[in-house]
Amino acid sequence: MSYNNHITSIASSKYILGDSLIELKKLKDHSVDMVFCDPPYNLQLSKTLYRPDATKVSGVNDDWDKFNNFQDYDIFTKTWLSEIKRILKPDGCLWVIGSYHNIYRIGYILQNLNFWILNDIIWRKTNPMPNFKGTRFTNAHETLIWAANSKCSKYTFNYQTMKQLNDNKQMRSDDWLINICSGKERLKDTKNQKLHNTQKPEELLLRVILSSTKPGDLVLDPFFGTGTTGVVCKKLGRKFIGIEKNATYIKEAKKRILKVKKIKSTEIKLLNKKISKKININSIL
């Protein structure tokens, strides 16, 4: 383990404590194979939400998700996407996750920067938060955009792997049925509250990384949070760079990832359509 001010290198991976808009500029051109981005959603929550029993809903009200207006959010988005375009290898790919609050704005900017969209993928949540006011449909999904660096990119897609995960049928883009992060996987603070409001489930990242990377590939996550990308990369034998400006988040991410071991068995169990799946992954570890 080595330290350099705000940068920690452990084995072949790197943690960077800092603002991604600044730290991305320091990374080399064409240096990473894949990027996974879980940026602020700009939810624009204006007031506290309550359940029918008058208990408070623990929503996303963190400062990092607050922007003055859509224009500011668009400038922020174009800034980090432009840096990723530079950092990504010519045959690399990008994943961005979002909700209806931001994903359309991101997609528009992404296309203007000449990324080539391959799929939009629906993560359908098995246990979404209800719409307590009864004024809208329950928001039960999030959208992932998967894009190549350019139209000419020879990107990685492990087709057979994903087919095996789906009862030997082509995996569809419209129904990745996965629980939201909960139980033992959910990191808690000293008050037993959620440490990070938008921690993503490992199974979601497992599909993302298995589908679009090879062993030894370098994955960048510029909004690292509590390190789910790093956890899955370590399990699957991929390297990673995680950038996070919250010192508590990155501290807990390091502790979490240090406990993880690369998968040595020949099976991964996935919850898919509420059935435990198994897959031989010798060829991709």
KEKEBA-822858 format. One line per 5 residues: their letters; for each residue x, y, z of C-alpha. Coordinates in steps of 0.5 Angstrom, whole numbers, plus 500, padded with zeros to 3 digits. Layout:
N
A) X,Y,Z; ...
***
This chain:
285
MSYNN) 500,500,500; 503,507,498; 500,514,500; 501,520,496; 497,526,499
HITSI) 490,525,497; 492,519,493; 492,511,496; 495,506,491; 493,499,494
ASSKY) 496,493,489; 494,495,482; 488,500,484; 488,507,486; 483,511,491
ILGDS) 483,519,489; 480,523,495; 478,529,491; 473,533,486; 472,529,480
LIELK) 472,535,476; 479,537,478; 482,530,479; 480,527,472; 484,533,469
KLKDH) 490,529,472; 489,522,469; 492,520,462; 489,520,455; 487,514,453
SVDMV) 489,510,459; 482,506,462; 478,501,459; 471,502,462; 468,508,466
FCDPP) 462,507,470; 459,513,472; 454,514,478; 453,522,478; 449,526,482
YNLQL) 442,526,480; 440,533,481; 433,531,484; 431,538,486; 428,536,493
SKTLY) 425,542,495; 421,539,502; 421,534,507; 417,527,505; 413,524,510
RPDAT) 410,517,510; 402,516,511; 404,514,518; 408,521,519; 415,518,519
KVSGV) 420,522,515; 422,519,509; 430,518,508; 431,522,502; 437,524,498
NDDWD) 438,531,501; 446,531,500; 449,537,498; 453,534,493; 446,533,489
KFNNF) 444,540,489; 445,545,483; 442,552,482; 439,550,476; 439,545,470
QDYDI) 444,550,466; 449,549,472; 447,541,472; 449,541,464; 455,545,465
FTKTW) 457,540,470; 455,534,466; 459,536,460; 465,538,464; 466,531,467
LSEIK) 464,527,460; 469,531,456; 474,529,461; 472,522,460; 472,522,453
RILKP) 479,524,453; 481,519,458; 478,513,455; 481,508,450; 479,508,443
DGCLW) 476,502,444; 473,503,451; 466,504,453; 462,508,458; 456,506,463
VIGSY) 452,512,466; 446,511,471; 441,516,472; 433,517,473; 428,521,470
HNIYR) 431,527,473; 437,527,469; 439,521,464; 436,525,458; 440,531,459
IGYIL) 446,526,460; 444,522,454; 444,529,450; 450,531,452; 454,524,451
QNLNF) 451,524,444; 454,531,442; 461,529,445; 460,523,440; 460,517,444
WILND) 456,512,441; 450,509,445; 450,502,445; 444,500,449; 439,504,454
IIWRK) 438,498,460; 433,498,465; 434,496,472; 427,494,475; 427,495,483
TNPMP) 424,489,486; 423,493,492; 422,500,490; 420,506,495; 412,507,494
NFKGT) 410,514,492; 407,516,499; 403,522,496; 399,517,491; 400,523,486
RFTNA) 404,519,481; 406,512,479; 411,509,483; 418,510,481; 421,503,480
HETLI) 427,503,475; 433,507,474; 436,507,467; 443,505,465; 446,508,458
WAANS) 452,504,455; 456,507,450; 462,506,446; 467,511,445; 466,512,438
KCSKY) 462,509,433; 468,505,430; 470,503,437; 471,495,438; 468,495,445
TFNYQ) 468,489,449; 462,485,450; 462,478,453; 455,476,450; 456,468,452
TMKQL) 457,470,459; 451,474,459; 447,469,455; 449,464,461; 446,469,466
NDNKQ) 439,469,463; 438,461,462; 442,461,456; 437,466,452; 440,473,450
MRSDD) 440,478,456; 435,483,454; 436,491,456; 429,492,459; 428,488,465
WLINI) 434,487,470; 430,485,476; 435,487,482; 434,489,489; 436,496,491
CSGKE) 442,495,496; 439,493,503; 441,488,509; 448,486,510; 451,490,504
RLKDT) 448,496,506; 453,501,509; 451,504,516; 454,510,520; 455,510,527
KNQKL) 447,512,528; 445,505,524; 443,510,518; 445,509,511; 452,511,510
HNTQK) 451,513,503; 444,515,500; 445,512,493; 449,506,494; 448,501,489
PEELL) 447,494,489; 453,489,488; 449,485,483; 448,491,478; 455,492,478
LRVIL) 457,485,477; 453,485,470; 456,491,468; 463,489,469; 462,482,467
SSTKP) 459,484,460; 464,489,458; 471,488,461; 476,483,460; 481,480,466
GDLVL) 486,486,468; 482,491,465; 482,498,468; 475,501,470; 475,508,472
DPFFG) 469,511,477; 469,518,478; 463,518,483; 466,512,487; 462,513,493
TGTTG) 462,507,498; 466,503,493; 461,498,490; 465,499,483; 471,497,487
VVCKK) 468,491,490; 466,488,484; 472,489,480; 477,486,486; 472,480,486
LGRKF) 473,479,478; 480,481,477; 479,488,474; 483,494,476; 480,500,478
IGIEK) 481,508,480; 476,511,484; 475,518,485; 471,521,491; 471,528,494
NATYI) 467,525,501; 473,523,506; 468,519,510; 466,515,504; 472,513,501
KEAKK) 475,511,508; 469,506,508; 470,504,501; 477,502,503; 475,498,509
RILKV) 470,495,505; 474,493,499; 480,490,503; 476,485,506; 474,483,499
KKIKS) 477,477,495; 478,475,488; 473,470,486; 476,463,486; 470,458,485
TEIKL) 467,457,478; 460,459,480; 457,466,481; 450,466,484; 445,471,481
LNKKI) 438,473,483; 435,473,477; 427,473,476; 427,471,484; 431,465,482
SKKIN) 438,463,484; 443,462,478; 450,459,477; 455,461,471; 462,458,470
INSIL) 466,464,469; 473,461,469; 474,464,462; 473,471,464; 476,471,471
***
